[in-house]
Each structure stands twice: as structure tokens, then as C-alpha cells.
Amino acid sequence: VLENLELEKLQYQQESQELTEHIRKLQLKRDQRDTDMSQLKMNYDKHLCSMRATSDDVDSIATKLRLLKENIVHLTNELVTYADPVIATQALCTFWLNLADSIHALKGPDRLLPPHRIHMLTEKFIMDVLVQNLNSNVFPGLSHEATEAYQELCTFFELHDKAFSIRLRQELALVVVEKKGQNNTIDKALHDTLQSNWKYLYGGLSKAFPFLYQHDKSEPDVRKHYGAKIQKLVEQTVSLGCAIKGQEIAITGTDVREGEQAFDGELMVDVDHQTSGVVVFCICPPFVTLSDPYGCLEMGKVLCRPHTS
């Protein structure tokens, strides 16, 4: 009996050793597979990065969108602090002819816009001008003729070869970024875009806040000029637009139909903390990824009119 038990013991020990060795080999295979998968992912990420115009990814773009919005708010805070309510109201009422009635409804008994509404509309004006540079069909750095040709090609390939349409967008963004400062045509087109945005913003803001021009005229340090601050905002937006166009997924600001579209709590926040109603003013559109699944990258900012029963 003891011999049989001893033999069984030896057999169990041998089987245990074999199982331990088998488990060790399986663990080695698993570790090697994990290593290979990590390497494949790293190589794939490097491949994706090589096709992008900048080193940005979706997360860094979301961060930069938030930073842009913060910078717009910061500039607006400065402007509204020294605003003349009469002049600001008169000017802001002329910026959006289609919203004249809605703006009039914001006025107080004195027929002037209260400071927080002046702030809101100033934010909206700045973003309305800048946001066009973040859309995928606008390419600062390309001539008007090249942009039209790109849009025509893009429309065709969106229908017949979506993957090529994406690569075309990425390649154009990459060319603009890489050739900046080296190509007269690209540099001129970029300069024209920056100047056009700057002039429109500076002209409009000077109309609403005349002290802005007087300040810049008397301030000897150019870096403290409001014109310089506006220039930085425009440059920041154009740079961000290139990063967005260089991504392998489509990122865009959604079209919010003012006066028609219902509030969507998954895409926007209301400045008065309302949770329903019809969007009357879109201060900043929601930015979304058009990949599958559709996702919100940065919430929009709106003001709603409550539903009437």
C-alpha cells in the first residue's frame, strides 16, 4: 500500500510539474502576445500621427477648443468692463439682422442691453467670425480657386470614396502646415485669411466698444493693444483649424438653427441654466466627432426661449 501511495505521489508531482510548465509557457505566450499587440498599436498610432498636420489628437483638440472659448471670454470680460451700454446696444443690434427682434427682447426697461447680455452677444460675435476657420470645408492657406476645387473634389469623394476624401483633407492640411513660411502662395493665402478675420473683428468690436481704438492709439506697447489680442485669437483659431483638418476622423461645429432648434442637453448648455426650450442664440456651437459612434467633443453654449404652452 505504501509503495502504491508513493507511486501516486510521484505521479502527481510529475503531473503538477508538467502543468506548471504548461502554465508558464501559456503565460509567456500571453505576455508575448500583449507585447506584440502593444507594438502593433504603437506602430498604428505612429502611422496615424504621420498623416496628421500636427501632433494633436482628439483629446488635445478638445482641450484647445476649451482654451479658445476661455480666451474669447477673457477678452470679452475686458471689453464689457469699459463698455458704454448705449453705444454697445446700438452696435450689437446691427450685427445680426435676422436676430434683431430676439435682441430687442433682451433689452431692459431702459431699452438697453444689460451687461450680461452685452457680454453674451460679444462672445457670440467673436465666435461667429472665428468658427468658420474650424470647419472642414474652409482651408486657410489655400487660394480661393484651390479651395473651390477642393470642395468640389471633396463632395465627389464623399459620395464615392469616403476614405480618400479624408486622406485628401489630411494631406492638404499637412501641406499647409509644412510649407508655411516656405511657399509664397500659401503664406499669402494665410495672411489674407488672418487679415480678413482681424479686420472684421477689430472693426465690429471698435464699433461696439469705441474705447478699444482709442486705447490702442495711445498705448505705446503694441503687445498691450487690443488689436494684438485679437490677432492672437485669430492665429490660435487658424492653427486649431489645421489640427482639426489633419485628423483621420471628421470634427466639426454643428449647425444650430437659431429660432427653430430645440435645446439638446447632450450637445449644449444654456447660459441661463435652462434645460428646455428653443435655441434663440447660439453663442458657441457644439463641436462633434462624426465618426461612429457620433460623439460630442465640446458642448455648445446657447440661450433658449422657453416653450410656450
RAVEN-V264798 format. One record per residue. N is the residue number from 0. RES is the residue in three letters. PSI is psi in radians with two decimals (NA if undefined). Layout:
BEGIN
n:N res:RES psi:PSI
n:N res:RES psi:PSI
END
This chain:
BEGIN
n:0 res:VAL psi:-0.75
n:1 res:LEU psi:-0.66
n:2 res:GLU psi:-0.74
n:3 res:ASN psi:-0.74
n:4 res:LEU psi:-0.69
n:5 res:GLU psi:-0.70
n:6 res:LEU psi:-0.74
n:7 res:GLU psi:-0.68
n:8 res:LYS psi:-0.80
n:9 res:LEU psi:-0.69
n:10 res:GLN psi:-0.76
n:11 res:TYR psi:-0.70
n:12 res:GLN psi:-0.72
n:13 res:GLN psi:-0.77
n:14 res:GLU psi:-0.66
n:15 res:SER psi:-0.75
n:16 res:GLN psi:-0.71
n:17 res:GLU psi:-0.73
n:18 res:LEU psi:-0.71
n:19 res:THR psi:-0.74
n:20 res:GLU psi:-0.69
n:21 res:HIS psi:-0.76
n:22 res:ILE psi:-0.71
n:23 res:ARG psi:-0.74
n:24 res:LYS psi:-0.66
n:25 res:LEU psi:-0.71
n:26 res:GLN psi:-0.69
n:27 res:LEU psi:-0.74
n:28 res:LYS psi:-0.74
n:29 res:ARG psi:-0.78
n:30 res:ASP psi:-0.70
n:31 res:GLN psi:-0.68
n:32 res:ARG psi:-0.74
n:33 res:ASP psi:-0.72
n:34 res:THR psi:-0.77
n:35 res:ASP psi:-0.72
n:36 res:MET psi:-0.70
n:37 res:SER psi:-0.72
n:38 res:GLN psi:-0.72
n:39 res:LEU psi:-0.76
n:40 res:LYS psi:-0.72
n:41 res:MET psi:-0.75
n:42 res:ASN psi:-0.69
n:43 res:TYR psi:-0.75
n:44 res:ASP psi:-0.70
n:45 res:LYS psi:-0.69
n:46 res:HIS psi:-0.77
n:47 res:LEU psi:-0.78
n:48 res:CYS psi:-0.62
n:49 res:SER psi:-0.38
n:50 res:MET psi:-0.17
n:51 res:ARG psi:2.66
n:52 res:ALA psi:-0.46
n:53 res:THR psi:3.11
n:54 res:SER psi:0.08
n:55 res:ASP psi:2.65
n:56 res:ASP psi:-3.04
n:57 res:VAL psi:-0.71
n:58 res:ASP psi:-0.77
n:59 res:SER psi:-0.54
n:60 res:ILE psi:-0.72
n:61 res:ALA psi:-0.72
n:62 res:THR psi:-0.73
n:63 res:LYS psi:-0.55
n:64 res:LEU psi:-0.75
n:65 res:ARG psi:-0.69
n:66 res:LEU psi:-0.71
n:67 res:LEU psi:-0.79
n:68 res:LYS psi:-0.70
n:69 res:GLU psi:-0.72
n:70 res:ASN psi:-0.63
n:71 res:ILE psi:-0.75
n:72 res:VAL psi:-0.72
n:73 res:HIS psi:-0.80
n:74 res:LEU psi:-0.74
n:75 res:THR psi:-0.71
n:76 res:ASN psi:-0.76
n:77 res:GLU psi:-0.77
n:78 res:LEU psi:-0.78
n:79 res:VAL psi:-0.49
n:80 res:THR psi:-0.64
n:81 res:TYR psi:0.34
n:82 res:ALA psi:2.54
n:83 res:ASP psi:1.96
n:84 res:PRO psi:-0.63
n:85 res:VAL psi:-0.89
n:86 res:ILE psi:-0.76
n:87 res:ALA psi:-0.74
n:88 res:THR psi:-0.82
n:89 res:GLN psi:-0.74
n:90 res:ALA psi:-0.86
n:91 res:LEU psi:-0.52
n:92 res:CYS psi:-0.33
n:93 res:THR psi:-0.09
n:94 res:PHE psi:-0.53
n:95 res:TRP psi:1.71
n:96 res:LEU psi:-0.58
n:97 res:ASN psi:-0.23
n:98 res:LEU psi:0.23
n:99 res:ALA psi:-0.78
n:100 res:ASP psi:-0.70
n:101 res:SER psi:-0.67
n:102 res:ILE psi:-0.72
n:103 res:HIS psi:-0.64
n:104 res:ALA psi:-0.30
n:105 res:LEU psi:-0.26
n:106 res:LYS psi:2.64
n:107 res:GLY psi:-3.06
n:108 res:PRO psi:-0.45
n:109 res:ASP psi:0.12
n:110 res:ARG psi:0.40
n:111 res:LEU psi:2.67
n:112 res:LEU psi:2.31
n:113 res:PRO psi:2.76
n:114 res:PRO psi:-0.71
n:115 res:HIS psi:-0.45
n:116 res:ARG psi:-0.61
n:117 res:ILE psi:-0.75
n:118 res:HIS psi:-0.85
n:119 res:MET psi:-0.81
n:120 res:LEU psi:-0.53
n:121 res:THR psi:-0.75
n:122 res:GLU psi:-0.81
n:123 res:LYS psi:-0.77
n:124 res:PHE psi:-0.82
n:125 res:ILE psi:-0.82
n:126 res:MET psi:-0.65
n:127 res:ASP psi:-0.65
n:128 res:VAL psi:-0.77
n:129 res:LEU psi:-0.59
n:130 res:VAL psi:-0.45
n:131 res:GLN psi:-0.52
n:132 res:ASN psi:-0.23
n:133 res:LEU psi:-0.15
n:134 res:ASN psi:2.57
n:135 res:SER psi:-0.32
n:136 res:ASN psi:0.01
n:137 res:VAL psi:2.16
n:138 res:PHE psi:1.51
n:139 res:PRO psi:2.27
n:140 res:GLY psi:-0.31
n:141 res:LEU psi:2.54
n:142 res:SER psi:2.88
n:143 res:HIS psi:-0.72
n:144 res:GLU psi:-0.73
n:145 res:ALA psi:-0.66
n:146 res:THR psi:-0.75
n:147 res:GLU psi:-0.72
n:148 res:ALA psi:-0.73
n:149 res:TYR psi:-0.80
n:150 res:GLN psi:-0.65
n:151 res:GLU psi:-0.78
n:152 res:LEU psi:-0.72
n:153 res:CYS psi:-0.72
n:154 res:THR psi:-0.73
n:155 res:PHE psi:-0.87
n:156 res:PHE psi:-0.42
n:157 res:GLU psi:-0.57
n:158 res:LEU psi:-0.60
n:159 res:HIS psi:-0.41
n:160 res:ASP psi:1.44
n:161 res:LYS psi:-0.64
n:162 res:ALA psi:-0.71
n:163 res:PHE psi:-0.60
n:164 res:SER psi:-0.72
n:165 res:ILE psi:-0.79
n:166 res:ARG psi:-0.64
n:167 res:LEU psi:-0.79
n:168 res:ARG psi:-0.78
n:169 res:GLN psi:-0.74
n:170 res:GLU psi:-0.70
n:171 res:LEU psi:-0.73
n:172 res:ALA psi:-0.71
n:173 res:LEU psi:-0.73
n:174 res:VAL psi:-0.78
n:175 res:VAL psi:-0.78
n:176 res:VAL psi:-0.78
n:177 res:GLU psi:-0.58
n:178 res:LYS psi:-0.03
n:179 res:LYS psi:2.24
n:180 res:GLY psi:-0.06
n:181 res:GLN psi:-0.26
n:182 res:ASN psi:2.11
n:183 res:ASN psi:-0.67
n:184 res:THR psi:-0.82
n:185 res:ILE psi:-0.77
n:186 res:ASP psi:-0.71
n:187 res:LYS psi:-0.74
n:188 res:ALA psi:-0.70
n:189 res:LEU psi:-0.78
n:190 res:HIS psi:-0.74
n:191 res:ASP psi:-0.71
n:192 res:THR psi:-0.81
n:193 res:LEU psi:-0.78
n:194 res:GLN psi:-0.72
n:195 res:SER psi:-0.81
n:196 res:ASN psi:-0.77
n:197 res:TRP psi:-0.84
n:198 res:LYS psi:-0.74
n:199 res:TYR psi:-0.78
n:200 res:LEU psi:-0.85
n:201 res:TYR psi:-0.72
n:202 res:GLY psi:-0.79
n:203 res:GLY psi:-0.78
n:204 res:LEU psi:-0.60
n:205 res:SER psi:-0.54
n:206 res:LYS psi:-0.70
n:207 res:ALA psi:-0.52
n:208 res:PHE psi:1.36
n:209 res:PRO psi:-0.46
n:210 res:PHE psi:-0.41
n:211 res:LEU psi:-0.86
n:212 res:TYR psi:-0.74
n:213 res:GLN psi:-0.67
n:214 res:HIS psi:-0.84
n:215 res:ASP psi:-0.54
n:216 res:LYS psi:-0.58
n:217 res:SER psi:-0.29
n:218 res:GLU psi:2.06
n:219 res:PRO psi:-0.47
n:220 res:ASP psi:1.88
n:221 res:VAL psi:-0.53
n:222 res:ARG psi:-0.36
n:223 res:LYS psi:0.00
n:224 res:HIS psi:2.54
n:225 res:TYR psi:-0.54
n:226 res:GLY psi:-0.67
n:227 res:ALA psi:-0.66
n:228 res:LYS psi:-0.70
n:229 res:ILE psi:-0.71
n:230 res:GLN psi:-0.74
n:231 res:LYS psi:-0.68
n:232 res:LEU psi:-0.76
n:233 res:VAL psi:-0.81
n:234 res:GLU psi:-0.72
n:235 res:GLN psi:-0.73
n:236 res:THR psi:-0.76
n:237 res:VAL psi:-0.72
n:238 res:SER psi:-0.76
n:239 res:LEU psi:-0.65
n:240 res:GLY psi:-0.70
n:241 res:CYS psi:-0.72
n:242 res:ALA psi:-0.72
n:243 res:ILE psi:-0.79
n:244 res:LYS psi:-0.34
n:245 res:GLY psi:-0.05
n:246 res:GLN psi:2.67
n:247 res:GLU psi:-0.12
n:248 res:ILE psi:2.70
n:249 res:ALA psi:2.26
n:250 res:ILE psi:2.29
n:251 res:THR psi:2.74
n:252 res:GLY psi:2.22
n:253 res:THR psi:2.65
n:254 res:ASP psi:1.99
n:255 res:VAL psi:2.11
n:256 res:ARG psi:1.73
n:257 res:GLU psi:2.32
n:258 res:GLY psi:-0.11
n:259 res:GLU psi:-0.74
n:260 res:GLN psi:2.40
n:261 res:ALA psi:2.62
n:262 res:PHE psi:2.38
n:263 res:ASP psi:1.86
n:264 res:GLY psi:-0.25
n:265 res:GLU psi:-0.23
n:266 res:LEU psi:-0.28
n:267 res:MET psi:2.79
n:268 res:VAL psi:2.56
n:269 res:ASP psi:2.34
n:270 res:VAL psi:-0.38
n:271 res:ASP psi:0.23
n:272 res:HIS psi:0.46
n:273 res:GLN psi:2.71
n:274 res:THR psi:0.16
n:275 res:SER psi:3.00
n:276 res:GLY psi:-3.04
n:277 res:VAL psi:2.33
n:278 res:VAL psi:2.09
n:279 res:VAL psi:-0.72
n:280 res:PHE psi:2.27
n:281 res:CYS psi:1.86
n:282 res:ILE psi:-0.69
n:283 res:CYS psi:2.26
n:284 res:PRO psi:2.73
n:285 res:PRO psi:2.50
n:286 res:PHE psi:2.23
n:287 res:VAL psi:2.78
n:288 res:THR psi:2.31
n:289 res:LEU psi:0.29
n:290 res:SER psi:3.07
n:291 res:ASP psi:2.00
n:292 res:PRO psi:2.71
n:293 res:TYR psi:2.26
n:294 res:GLY psi:2.65
n:295 res:CYS psi:2.13
n:296 res:LEU psi:-0.70
n:297 res:GLU psi:2.20
n:298 res:MET psi:2.56
n:299 res:GLY psi:2.94
n:300 res:LYS psi:2.19
n:301 res:VAL psi:2.96
n:302 res:LEU psi:2.23
n:303 res:CYS psi:2.76
n:304 res:ARG psi:2.18
n:305 res:PRO psi:2.57
n:306 res:HIS psi:2.42
n:307 res:THR psi:2.35
n:308 res:SER psi:NA
END
